[in-house]
Amino acid sequence: MQPYQAGKPVEQAQRELGIDQFIKLASNENPRGPSAAVLAAISKAGQDINRYPDANGFYLKRSLAELHDVDPQCITLGCGSNDILELIASAYLDQHCSAIFSQYAFLVYGLAIARTGARAIEVPALDYAHDLSAMTSAVCDDTRVIYLANPNNPTGTCASKDELLALLEAVPSSVLVVLDEAYCEYIEDPDYPNGIVLQKKYPNLVVTRTFSKAFGLGGLRVGYSVSDPAIADALNRVRQPFNVSSVSLMAAQAALDDLAYLEASVALNNLGMQQFTRGFIDLGVQYIHSTANFVTIKAPYNAALLNKDLLCKGVIVRPLANYRMADYLRVSIGLEDENTFFLSALAELLDTN
C-alpha cells in the first residue's frame, strides 16, 4: 500500500518555493468559495460546537430523502464520500473475497480494498474510460463489490445509461455495485444515468455523492450514499460515531437549499471547460474529453518537469504518476482569471521548451 497523495496545499507551495501568490487548480474544488447561506449556517452552528453532533444526521437525511424521493433509512452519511467508500469495504470485504475496479480509477478504491485483505481485480480501461463490459466479465464467484466512478476521476470520462444498465442486469445480486457520482451535478447530458433513480430498481446498487465539489464544501468533509436500507444498516454498523461534524451537517443542509449557488457553479464550470478546451486546442495540447470540473492533459514535455515549471509560475496542478499516467497532468477548472493565468503560463513554457 502507498498513502493517498492529496493535491499540494497552497501553504505548502508557498513554504517550498517562497512565492506569495498561487492559483490552485489541483483538487477539483469549487473555485467560487462557499455561499452566503453556508457561511451563515456555519456561524450559527459555531455557537454549539461544545456539543456533540446528531450522530444520525436527522435533518440532513430528511432533506436528502425529500430531494431524492427515498426513505431516510436508505441514506448513510460520511466524512466525505471517501468515508462511504471505505465503509463499504469494511462491511463487505475480507481476505476471502475479491473486488473490481478499473484501471485509471480513483485511487481510494484500491486503497480501501487493500486494507481489507481482499483480492483486487483491476480491469484495463478502454480509451482511458471504464470498460463496463470487461468489468462485468471479470466478476468471479468470490466477487463482492464493484467500484465504478461516473464521471471518473482523474480522466473525466463517463459511462452511458445503456452501458450501466447492461452491467446492472448482468451482475449477480450478491455483488454490490458502488456507483461513485461525486461529479454528477456538473453533467447536463440527458443520456447520463442518474444512479439514485436506478437504485430504486436495483437493490445491490449503492450510490455515493459528496458536498465537496459542486456544493463547495471540500473543507468540511461531508458526503452520503443512497442504498437499500439493509445495506445502509450494515454501513452504520461499521461507521464511526459522530463521523460528520455539527458544522458540516448544518452547512450541507444550507448548501442543499441554495439552488441558485449550485446553478451558478455549474454555469461557471461550463464556461471554464470551454475556455480550457479552446486554449488547449490553440496550444496544440492533447487532452481527455471530460464531463466533470477538471481536464486531464497530456504534457507537451516531461510531465514532472512541466509540473515543477508551473509551480515556479505560481500554478498548482495535479501530476498523475501515482495513477500510472506519468505523462499526464490533471487541471481543475477555476475562475475565469485563474484559467487565463494558467493558460498563459502554459503558453510561455511551451515557447521556451
N, C-alpha and C positions, 0 to 999 in steps of 0.2 A: 504494500500500500504506500501511496505517496499522499502527503497532505494536500488538501484543496488549496489552490492558489487563487486568491481573490485579486481583483483589479487593484493596481497600485493607488493608494490614497494620495490625495493632493499633498497632505502634510509630509508624507514620506518623500515624495518627489522634491519638495522644497528643501528638505533637510539634505538630501543626497546631492542635489545639483546647485543649490544656492540661488534658485530662481524664484522670485516672489509670486509671479502670476502663472497659473497653469489652467489649461482647458482640459477637463476630464471627460474623455469620450471612451471610457474603458469598461463600464459596468452596467450598461443598458438601463441607466436610471432616467427618470423623467426630469428633463433639464429645467422645468418651469419652477421647481420648488413646490412646497405644499400649498394648498389652497387656504384662503382666509378662514373658511369654515373649519378646516382641520386644525389650524393654529388656535382658533377659539376653543375647540374641543380639547386640545392638549392643555391649554391654560386652565380650563375647568377641571380636567382630570388631575392636574397637578396639585389641587387642593386636598386630595385624599390619597396621596401616594404613600402615606404611612400605613394604609390598609392593604391587605392582600386583594388581588383582583377576583372577580367572579370566575371561579375555576371552570365553569361550564359555558361562560360567554353567552348568557341567555339572550340579551338584547341584540347582539350582533348576529347570533344564529337565527333569531326570529326575522331580522331584516333580510338576511341571505335567503332564508326559506321563502319569504314572500317574493323576493326578486326572482328566484328560480322555480317557484311553484313546486317546492318539495317539502317534506316533513322535516322539522328541525332535527329529528333523530338521524337524518341522513348526513348531517354536517359534522365534520371534525375540524377543530381549529388548531393551527400550528404556529410555531415561531418561524414565519415564512413558509412557503410551500415546501422548501427543503426539508423542514421538520416532518411534514406529512410523508414525504418520500422515504425518510429514514424509519418512520413508524411502521410503514407498510412492510419494509424489510424485516424489522424486528418482530412483527406479528406473524409473518407468513413464511419466512425463510430460515433454514438452518443448513448444516453441513450435509444433509441427506437429500437436498433438492437443488434445482437449478433455476436461474432467472435469465431472461433475454433482454438485450438492449442493442442498439445499433452502433456501428462504427460512427464516429464523429458526433455522438450524442452527448448530452450534458454529463459532465464528469461525476456528478453526485450519484448517478445510478450505479456506476461501477464501484464507487466507494461504499455505498450502502450495502451492496451485495457482498463485497469483500468482508465487511465487518461481521457478517453472519456466518461466514464459512461456506456459503452456498457456491455452487459451480456457476461461474459467469459464462454465458454464451453471447459473444459479440458477433452480430450479423453484419457482413460487409455492406456498406452503403451503396446506393445507386445514384451516381452523379451528385454526390455529397448529401443526398436525401435518404431517409429511411426507406428501405425496400420491404414494404409490409408483406408482400407475398413470400419473400425469403424468411422473414421473421416468423410467419405462420408455419412454414415448413420446418423451422428449427425447433418447434415445440417437441419436447420429449415426454416420456411417462412421468419423469420427476419434476417437470417444469411447473412452477407455482406462480410466477409473476413475469409479466412483460412490461417493461418501461418504454413508453412511447411519448416523445415530445412533439407537440403540434401547435405552433411552429417549433422548429428545433433550434436550440442554442448549442453551438455557435454559428450554424450555417444559415439560419433563417428560412430553411425550406419547409414546405407544408404538404401534408397528405390531403387528398381529396376525400369527400364523403364516401364515394364508391369504394375507394381503397380501404378506408377504415371499416366500412360495413362488411366488406369481404373478410377482413381479419376477424371481426367480432362474430360473424356467422360460423367461421371455420374453427376457432379456438375452443377447446373444451371448457365447459362451465366451471371446472375446477381450477382454471388458470385465471388469475387476476390480471386484467389489462389496465395498467395505470397510465392514464392519459394526462400528460402534463401540459396544461394550457396557460402557462404563465404570461404569454404574449397575445392571448386571444382577442383582447379588446382593440388591438390595432388592425384587425382584419375586417374588411368590409365586403369580401368576396362572397357572393351568395352560395358558392359551392363549398364554403368552409363548413365542416361538420361541427355543430355545437354539441360537445360531449355531454353536457348536463341533460340535454334533451334525449340523447341516445341512452343515457344511463337508466332512464325510466323503463327501457325495453330490455337492457342487458344488465342483469344483477351483478355480473362479475366485472363490470366496468367501474373504475374509480377515477374520478376527475379531480385534478388538483389545480387550484388557481391561487393568485397572490395579489396583494395590495402593493407590492414593491415596485412595479413597473408603471403602468399607465396611471395608477392612482397616486403615485408619487410618495409612497411611504416606505421606501427601501430601508431607511434607518430605524424604523420602528419594528420591523420583522413580524409581519402577520400575514398568514395565508390560511387556506381552508381546502377541504375536499368535500365532494358530494359522492355518496356511495349508498349501497344497500345498508339498512340500519344494522344488520348483523356484522357487516364489515366495520362500520363506524364504532360499534360496541367493542370489537376486537382492538381497534386502534386506540380507543380510550383506555383499554386495559394496560397498554404499554406506554401511554403518553405520560410525560412528566406533569405533576400537578402545577397549576399556575404557569403553563408554558407560554401564555400570551399575557403581557402586562396590562394593567388597567388603562394606562395611557394609550397603548396600542389598540385596545378594544374600542375606546371612545373615538379615537382618530379614524379607525377603519369605518366605523358606523357613519361618521360625518362625511368621509370620502365617498361612501356608497350613495349618500343622499345628494352629493354635489354633481349632478349630471352635467351641468354646464362646464365644470372643470374638466371632466373626462372627455367631453366632446371637443373642447379646445385643445386638449393634449393630443388627441388623435389627429385633428386637423393640422396641428403644428408638425406632427411626425410625418404626415403625408407630404407636406411641403419640404421638409428636410430630406425625405427619401428622394424626391425629385431633384433637389439641389445636389445631393450626393451622386446620384446616378448620372446626371448631366456632367458633373465635374469629373467623374471617373472616365466617362466616355471621351471627354475633351482631352484628358491627360493620357489616354490610352492604357488605363489601369484596368485589369481584369477583375471582375467581382462576381460573387454568387448572388443570384436574384433572391432578395429577402422579402418576407412578409411581416417582419417584426419591427423593432425600433433600433436596428443596427444593420450594418452591411459588413460582410467579410470579404476582404480584398486580397488578391494575390500580390505580394510585394514585388514591385518592379525591380528591386535588387535585394540582396540578402535581408531577410525579414528581421533578424535580430539587430542588424546594423541600422535598418530603417527605423525600428522602434526606438533605438538609442538616439538617432538623429532627431526624431520627432520630439523626444523628451527634451533635448537640448534647445528646441524651439518653443518649448512650453506646451506641448500637446501630449496627453496620456491616452494611449490606445491599448488594446489587449493583444499581446502576442499569443499564438495558439500552438506553440511547440508541445505543450502538455496534452493537447488533443491529437498529437501526431499529425499536425498540419503546420509543419515548421516553416513553410513558405508563405503563410497567411497571417494577416492581422485583422482583428475584429474592431470595427469603429462604430461606436454608438452615435445615434443622431442627437445633436444638441440644438441649442438655439441658433437662429439664422446666422448671427455674427460669429458664433463658435464654429459652425460648419464652414463658413467662409475663411476663417483664420486657419483651420486645418487644411482645407484645400489649397490655400495659398502657400502654407508651409510645405505641403507635399509637392507642389509645383516647383518651388525653389530647390528642394532636394533633388528632384528629378533632373533639373537643369544642371546641377553640379555633379551628378553621378551618372 
